[in-house]
Amino acid sequence: MRSSRRRRWCCATSLAWVVCALLCVLPGSSVAAEPEPEPQPPSAELKPLSTAAKLPSAAAKPNLILISVDTLRADRLGAYGYAKPTSPNMDRLASRGVRFANALAPSSWTLPSHMTLFTGLRPREHGLTKSKRTLPAKIPTLTQVLKRNGYRARAWTDGGFVEGRYGFKRGFEWYGEQEAGLTERVVEVEKWITSLPPEQPYFAFIHTYETHCPYEPAPELMKDFRSVEVPEGFETVGKCGNPHFNAEPLTPAHVQVLSDLYDGLVRQADDALSGLFRFLDERDEWKKTIVVLLSDHGE
């Protein structure tokens, strides 16, 4: 586990259903340096979700599992050409489903990017471009649409900028926001899915800071990723880019140490997700379940 952590790739597998398009991060951008404007009305070509939206009949409604690995870089995954063994399980998901080669995050930080994911609106339209804002009640979320159509919905998040108070918890019967290891989270999700009637469609949202700084992967994972010795006196435990490394004179060796540690975290997240994928295999859930794996921004 790590404290306060915070992309841009998206992979869906199984049923080619319209919700997949809603879930994949929509194009857009946010420039942190310019003054934050007030929320703008939705543009004509990008309309907000409607709570009156109708989904297929109960028998045709697939389950939905949305996994957000916060701060996960696309270029550190084998599915996107990375040579190191960081992501065998995520690569397997990509190979059996749909891999999006050019999915762009709508923002460079967690809150606006995730809110775009849940509303289908650009950051300037939903207004969550500052941490003191809350989603206006008149803007419905994906979860509310799913609930209206008979879905049970639960969320397991690491909190921070995806806390329920911003509007994310609307439509969920339970919204967890206590930081925990991803392996532990997967077990909790499996227990909930197992408790549901077979015919009950569900939406499970899993959010993790597993790949966010500080970079502290399990030591045993580093045998595959450590490429340089740690320079004498270089401390990484408990540190992030801001306010730590960005204020230090880093040599190429320092940068490589951080890069190697990040790779270890990616593998750590991948190992944790292997349990969920195995669970879905054993229950033959893929035939009726859409799994979307993405991140809100890079690192």
The 8 nearest C-alpha neighbors of each residue, nearest first, counted from 0:
[[1, 180, 179, 2, 209, 178, 208, 215],
 [0, 2, 213, 3, 4, 209, 212, 208],
 [1, 3, 4, 0, 213, 178, 212, 237],
 [4, 2, 159, 1, 5, 208, 212, 211],
 [5, 3, 211, 208, 212, 2, 1, 213],
 [4, 69, 70, 211, 208, 109, 3, 108],
 [296, 7, 295, 297, 294, 104, 70, 71],
 [6, 8, 296, 104, 294, 103, 295, 102],
 [9, 7, 293, 102, 73, 294, 6, 99],
 [8, 10, 293, 292, 99, 23, 102, 291],
 [11, 9, 98, 292, 291, 97, 93, 99],
 [12, 10, 291, 97, 290, 96, 289, 292],
 [11, 13, 96, 290, 289, 97, 95, 14],
 [14, 12, 289, 285, 96, 15, 286, 288],
 [15, 13, 16, 289, 12, 288, 287, 286],
 [16, 14, 13, 17, 19, 12, 289, 11],
 [17, 15, 14, 18, 19, 20, 289, 61],
 [16, 18, 19, 20, 15, 21, 22, 54],
 [19, 17, 21, 20, 16, 22, 15, 63],
 [20, 18, 22, 17, 21, 16, 23, 11],
 [19, 21, 18, 22, 17, 23, 16, 24],
 [22, 20, 18, 19, 23, 119, 17, 116],
 [21, 23, 19, 20, 116, 18, 24, 117],
 [22, 24, 20, 21, 9, 25, 19, 116],
 [25, 23, 104, 116, 22, 103, 102, 26],
 [24, 26, 23, 105, 27, 104, 103, 119],
 [27, 25, 103, 105, 104, 24, 102, 28],
 [28, 26, 105, 25, 121, 104, 106, 29],
 [27, 29, 105, 106, 30, 26, 104, 107],
 [28, 30, 106, 31, 105, 107, 27, 122],
 [31, 29, 32, 33, 28, 106, 107, 34],
 [30, 32, 33, 29, 34, 107, 35, 106],
 [33, 31, 30, 34, 35, 29, 107, 36],
 [32, 34, 31, 30, 35, 36, 29, 128],
 [35, 33, 36, 32, 31, 30, 37, 128],
 [34, 36, 33, 37, 128, 129, 31, 123],
 [37, 35, 34, 38, 123, 39, 126, 128],
 [36, 38, 39, 126, 35, 123, 124, 128],
 [39, 37, 126, 124, 123, 125, 36, 40],
 [38, 40, 124, 123, 37, 41, 126, 125],
 [39, 41, 124, 42, 38, 125, 123, 43],
 [42, 40, 124, 46, 39, 45, 43, 120],
 [43, 41, 45, 44, 40, 46, 124, 39],
 [42, 44, 45, 46, 41, 40, 47, 120],
 [43, 45, 42, 46, 41, 47, 120, 119],
 [46, 44, 42, 43, 41, 47, 120, 119],
 [45, 47, 41, 44, 43, 48, 42, 120],
 [48, 46, 119, 120, 118, 49, 45, 41],
 [49, 47, 139, 118, 50, 46, 119, 140],
 [48, 50, 51, 52, 47, 139, 144, 140],
 [49, 51, 144, 52, 139, 143, 48, 147],
 [50, 52, 49, 53, 144, 147, 48, 148],
 [53, 51, 49, 50, 144, 54, 48, 148],
 [54, 52, 51, 55, 148, 144, 50, 147],
 [53, 55, 148, 52, 56, 60, 145, 57],
 [56, 54, 59, 60, 57, 53, 58, 148],
 [57, 55, 59, 58, 60, 54, 148, 53],
 [58, 56, 60, 59, 55, 200, 149, 198],
 [57, 59, 56, 60, 198, 55, 61, 200],
 [60, 58, 56, 57, 55, 61, 287, 54],
 [59, 61, 57, 58, 55, 200, 56, 62],
 [62, 60, 287, 288, 59, 200, 63, 289],
 [61, 63, 288, 201, 200, 289, 287, 202],
 [62, 64, 202, 289, 288, 290, 201, 203],
 [65, 63, 203, 290, 202, 204, 289, 291],
 [66, 64, 204, 291, 290, 205, 203, 292],
 [65, 67, 205, 292, 206, 291, 204, 293],
 [68, 66, 206, 294, 293, 69, 292, 205],
 [69, 67, 294, 207, 71, 206, 293, 66],
 [68, 70, 294, 208, 5, 71, 67, 295],
 [71, 69, 297, 296, 298, 5, 211, 6],
 [70, 72, 297, 69, 294, 68, 6, 210],
 [73, 71, 297, 74, 75, 6, 298, 70],
 [72, 74, 75, 76, 8, 79, 71, 7],
 [73, 75, 72, 76, 79, 81, 80, 77],
 [76, 74, 81, 73, 72, 77, 85, 262],
 [77, 75, 81, 78, 79, 74, 86, 73],
 [76, 78, 81, 80, 79, 86, 90, 82],
 [77, 79, 90, 76, 80, 93, 81, 89],
 [80, 78, 77, 76, 74, 81, 73, 75],
 [79, 81, 77, 78, 82, 76, 74, 75],
 [80, 82, 77, 76, 75, 83, 79, 74],
 [81, 83, 77, 80, 84, 76, 75, 85],
 [82, 84, 85, 81, 77, 224, 223, 75],
 [85, 83, 86, 87, 82, 77, 266, 223],
 [84, 86, 266, 83, 265, 262, 76, 87],
 [85, 87, 89, 269, 88, 76, 266, 84],
 [88, 86, 90, 89, 91, 84, 85, 77],
 [89, 87, 91, 90, 86, 273, 269, 92],
 [88, 90, 92, 86, 91, 87, 93, 269],
 [91, 89, 78, 93, 87, 88, 92, 86],
 [90, 92, 88, 94, 89, 93, 87, 95],
 [93, 91, 89, 90, 95, 94, 96, 88],
 [92, 94, 90, 96, 98, 91, 95, 97],
 [95, 93, 91, 92, 96, 90, 97, 98],
 [96, 94, 92, 93, 91, 12, 97, 13],
 [95, 97, 12, 93, 94, 11, 92, 13],
 [96, 98, 11, 10, 12, 93, 99, 95],
 [99, 97, 10, 93, 100, 96, 9, 11],
 [98, 100, 101, 9, 102, 10, 97, 8],
 [99, 101, 98, 102, 8, 79, 9, 73],
 [100, 102, 99, 103, 8, 7, 9, 98],
 [103, 101, 8, 99, 7, 100, 24, 9],
 [104, 102, 26, 7, 101, 105, 24, 25],
 [103, 105, 7, 106, 6, 24, 296, 295],
 [106, 104, 27, 28, 112, 26, 25, 103],
 [107, 105, 29, 112, 28, 104, 108, 111],
 [106, 108, 296, 29, 109, 104, 105, 112],
 [109, 107, 106, 110, 296, 112, 111, 295],
 [108, 110, 112, 111, 160, 295, 5, 113],
 [109, 111, 160, 113, 112, 161, 108, 114],
 [112, 110, 114, 127, 122, 113, 128, 109],
 [111, 113, 106, 115, 109, 105, 114, 110],
 [114, 112, 116, 115, 110, 111, 109, 295],
 [115, 113, 117, 111, 116, 112, 118, 110],
 [114, 116, 120, 119, 118, 112, 113, 117],
 [115, 117, 113, 114, 24, 22, 118, 119],
 [116, 118, 114, 141, 140, 115, 119, 113],
 [119, 117, 140, 115, 120, 116, 114, 141],
 [118, 120, 115, 116, 47, 117, 21, 48],
 [121, 119, 115, 118, 124, 125, 47, 122],
 [120, 122, 124, 123, 115, 125, 27, 105],
 [123, 121, 124, 125, 111, 126, 127, 128],
 [122, 124, 38, 126, 121, 39, 125, 128],
 [123, 125, 39, 38, 121, 122, 126, 41],
 [124, 126, 122, 120, 123, 127, 38, 121],
 [127, 125, 38, 123, 124, 128, 122, 37],
 [128, 126, 111, 129, 132, 125, 122, 134],
 [127, 129, 111, 126, 122, 130, 35, 123],
 [130, 128, 127, 131, 132, 35, 126, 111],
 [129, 131, 132, 128, 127, 110, 160, 133],
 [132, 130, 129, 133, 127, 165, 128, 164],
 [131, 133, 130, 127, 129, 165, 134, 126],
 [134, 132, 165, 166, 135, 127, 131, 164],
 [133, 135, 166, 165, 136, 127, 125, 132],
 [136, 134, 137, 138, 133, 125, 166, 126],
 [135, 137, 138, 134, 139, 166, 133, 169],
 [136, 138, 135, 139, 134, 140, 49, 47],
 [137, 139, 136, 135, 140, 134, 47, 118],
 [140, 138, 48, 50, 137, 143, 49, 118],
 [141, 139, 118, 143, 117, 142, 144, 138],
 [140, 142, 144, 117, 143, 118, 145, 139],
 [143, 141, 145, 170, 140, 144, 146, 171],
 [144, 142, 170, 146, 140, 145, 141, 147],
 [145, 143, 50, 141, 147, 142, 146, 148],
 [144, 146, 142, 148, 150, 147, 143, 141],
 [147, 145, 150, 143, 148, 149, 144, 170],
 [146, 148, 144, 145, 149, 143, 50, 150],
 [149, 147, 145, 146, 150, 144, 54, 53],
 [148, 150, 146, 147, 145, 151, 200, 57],
 [151, 149, 146, 201, 200, 145, 148, 152],
 [150, 152, 201, 202, 146, 200, 149, 153],
 [153, 151, 202, 171, 201, 203, 172, 150],
 [152, 154, 173, 203, 171, 172, 174, 204],
 [155, 153, 204, 174, 203, 175, 205, 156],
 [154, 156, 175, 205, 204, 206, 174, 176],
 [157, 155, 206, 176, 158, 175, 205, 207],
 [156, 158, 178, 176, 177, 207, 206, 208],
 [159, 157, 176, 162, 161, 156, 177, 160],
 [160, 158, 161, 162, 3, 157, 4, 176],
 [159, 161, 110, 162, 109, 158, 130, 5],
 [162, 160, 158, 159, 110, 163, 167, 165],
 [163, 161, 158, 164, 160, 159, 176, 165],
 [162, 164, 168, 167, 165, 166, 161, 174],
 [165, 163, 166, 162, 167, 133, 168, 161],
 [164, 166, 133, 163, 167, 134, 162, 132],
 [167, 165, 134, 164, 163, 168, 169, 133],
 [166, 168, 163, 169, 165, 161, 162, 164],
 [169, 167, 163, 171, 166, 174, 170, 164],
 [170, 168, 167, 171, 166, 143, 142, 140],
 [169, 171, 143, 142, 146, 168, 172, 152],
 [172, 170, 152, 173, 153, 168, 169, 174],
 [171, 173, 153, 152, 170, 174, 151, 168],
 [174, 172, 153, 171, 154, 175, 152, 168],
 [173, 175, 154, 168, 153, 171, 155, 176],
 [176, 174, 155, 156, 154, 177, 173, 158],
 [177, 175, 158, 156, 157, 162, 178, 155],
 [176, 178, 157, 158, 175, 179, 156, 155],
 [177, 179, 157, 176, 158, 156, 180, 0],
 [180, 178, 0, 177, 181, 157, 183, 184],
 [179, 181, 0, 183, 182, 184, 178, 209],
 [180, 182, 184, 183, 271, 185, 179, 207],
 [183, 181, 271, 185, 184, 180, 186, 272],
 [182, 184, 186, 181, 180, 185, 187, 179],
 [185, 183, 181, 187, 182, 186, 188, 180],
 [184, 186, 188, 182, 187, 183, 275, 181],
 [185, 187, 189, 183, 184, 188, 190, 182],
 [188, 186, 184, 190, 185, 189, 191, 183],
 [189, 187, 185, 191, 190, 186, 192, 184],
 [188, 190, 186, 192, 187, 191, 193, 185],
 [191, 189, 193, 187, 188, 192, 186, 194],
 [192, 190, 194, 188, 193, 189, 187, 195],
 [191, 193, 189, 194, 195, 190, 188, 201],
 [192, 194, 190, 191, 195, 189, 196, 197],
 [195, 193, 191, 192, 190, 196, 189, 197],
 [196, 194, 192, 193, 197, 199, 191, 198],
 [195, 197, 199, 198, 194, 193, 192, 200],
 [198, 196, 199, 195, 200, 193, 194, 192],
 [197, 199, 196, 200, 58, 57, 195, 60],
 [198, 200, 196, 197, 201, 195, 150, 151],
 [201, 199, 62, 150, 61, 60, 198, 151],
 [202, 200, 151, 150, 62, 152, 63, 199],
 [201, 203, 152, 63, 64, 62, 151, 204],
 [204, 202, 64, 153, 154, 152, 65, 63],
 [205, 203, 154, 65, 64, 66, 155, 153],
 [204, 206, 66, 155, 156, 154, 65, 67],
 [207, 205, 156, 67, 66, 68, 155, 157],
 [206, 208, 68, 209, 157, 69, 156, 67],
 [207, 209, 211, 69, 4, 210, 5, 157],
 [208, 210, 207, 211, 268, 264, 181, 68],
 [211, 209, 264, 208, 265, 70, 71, 69],
 [212, 210, 4, 208, 5, 70, 209, 213],
 [213, 211, 214, 239, 4, 210, 238, 1],
 [212, 214, 238, 239, 237, 215, 211, 236],
 [215, 213, 212, 260, 261, 216, 264, 211],
 [214, 216, 213, 217, 236, 260, 264, 212],
 [217, 215, 264, 263, 218, 214, 260, 267],
 [216, 218, 219, 220, 215, 221, 267, 263],
 [219, 217, 220, 221, 216, 222, 215, 263],
 [220, 218, 221, 217, 222, 216, 223, 263],
 [221, 219, 218, 222, 217, 263, 223, 216],
 [220, 222, 224, 223, 225, 219, 218, 263],
 [223, 221, 220, 224, 225, 219, 218, 226],
 [224, 222, 221, 225, 220, 84, 83, 263],
 [223, 225, 221, 259, 222, 226, 263, 262],
 [226, 224, 221, 259, 227, 222, 223, 256],
 [225, 227, 224, 259, 228, 255, 256, 223],
 [228, 226, 225, 229, 256, 252, 255, 259],
 [227, 229, 230, 226, 256, 225, 252, 231],
 [228, 230, 256, 231, 227, 233, 253, 252],
 [231, 229, 233, 228, 232, 253, 252, 256],
 [230, 232, 233, 229, 234, 228, 253, 252],
 [231, 233, 234, 230, 229, 235, 253, 228],
 [234, 232, 231, 230, 235, 229, 253, 256],
 [233, 235, 236, 232, 238, 231, 237, 229],
 [236, 234, 238, 237, 233, 214, 213, 257],
 [237, 235, 238, 234, 213, 215, 214, 239],
 [236, 238, 213, 235, 239, 214, 212, 215],
 [239, 237, 213, 235, 236, 243, 212, 240],
 [240, 238, 213, 212, 241, 243, 244, 242],
 [241, 239, 244, 245, 243, 242, 238, 212],
 [242, 240, 243, 239, 245, 244, 246, 238],
 [241, 243, 240, 245, 246, 244, 239, 238],
 [242, 244, 241, 240, 246, 245, 239, 238],
 [245, 243, 240, 247, 246, 239, 241, 242],
 [246, 244, 240, 247, 243, 241, 242, 248],
 [245, 247, 244, 243, 242, 248, 241, 240],
 [246, 248, 244, 245, 249, 243, 242, 240],
 [249, 247, 250, 246, 244, 245, 253, 251],
 [250, 248, 253, 247, 254, 251, 244, 252],
 [249, 251, 253, 252, 254, 248, 255, 230],
 [252, 250, 254, 253, 255, 249, 256, 257],
 [253, 251, 255, 250, 254, 256, 227, 230],
 [252, 254, 250, 256, 251, 255, 249, 257],
 [255, 253, 251, 257, 252, 256, 258, 250],
 [256, 254, 258, 252, 257, 253, 259, 251],
 [255, 257, 259, 253, 258, 254, 252, 260],
 [258, 256, 260, 254, 255, 259, 261, 253],
 [257, 259, 255, 261, 256, 260, 254, 262],
 [260, 258, 262, 256, 261, 224, 257, 225],
 [259, 261, 263, 257, 262, 258, 214, 256],
 [260, 262, 264, 258, 263, 259, 214, 257],
 [263, 261, 265, 259, 260, 264, 85, 258],
 [262, 264, 260, 266, 261, 265, 216, 221],
 [263, 265, 267, 216, 261, 210, 266, 262],
 [264, 266, 262, 268, 267, 263, 210, 85],
 [267, 265, 85, 269, 263, 264, 268, 86],
 [266, 268, 264, 270, 265, 269, 263, 271],
 [269, 267, 271, 265, 266, 270, 209, 264],
 [268, 270, 266, 272, 271, 267, 86, 88],
 [271, 269, 273, 267, 268, 272, 266, 88],
 [270, 272, 182, 268, 269, 273, 181, 274],
 [273, 271, 269, 275, 274, 270, 268, 276],
 [272, 274, 276, 270, 271, 275, 88, 277],
 [275, 273, 277, 272, 276, 271, 278, 185],
 [276, 274, 278, 272, 277, 273, 185, 279],
 [275, 277, 279, 273, 278, 274, 280, 272],
 [276, 278, 280, 274, 275, 279, 273, 281],
 [279, 277, 275, 281, 276, 280, 274, 282],
 [278, 280, 284, 276, 282, 277, 281, 283],
 [281, 279, 277, 283, 278, 282, 276, 284],
 [280, 282, 278, 279, 283, 277, 284, 276],
 [283, 281, 279, 284, 280, 278, 285, 277],
 [282, 284, 280, 281, 285, 279, 286, 287],
 [285, 283, 279, 282, 286, 287, 288, 280],
 [284, 286, 288, 287, 283, 13, 279, 280],
 [287, 285, 284, 288, 13, 283, 14, 61],
 [286, 288, 61, 285, 284, 62, 289, 14],
 [289, 287, 62, 285, 61, 63, 284, 286],
 [288, 290, 63, 13, 12, 62, 14, 64],
 [291, 289, 64, 11, 12, 65, 63, 288],
 [292, 290, 11, 65, 10, 66, 64, 289],
 [293, 291, 66, 10, 9, 67, 65, 290],
 [294, 292, 9, 8, 67, 68, 66, 10],
 [293, 295, 6, 68, 67, 7, 69, 296],
 [294, 296, 6, 112, 7, 69, 109, 104],
 [6, 297, 295, 7, 70, 107, 294, 104],
 [296, 298, 6, 72, 70, 71, 7, 295],
 [297, 70, 72, 71, 296, 6, 211, 5]]
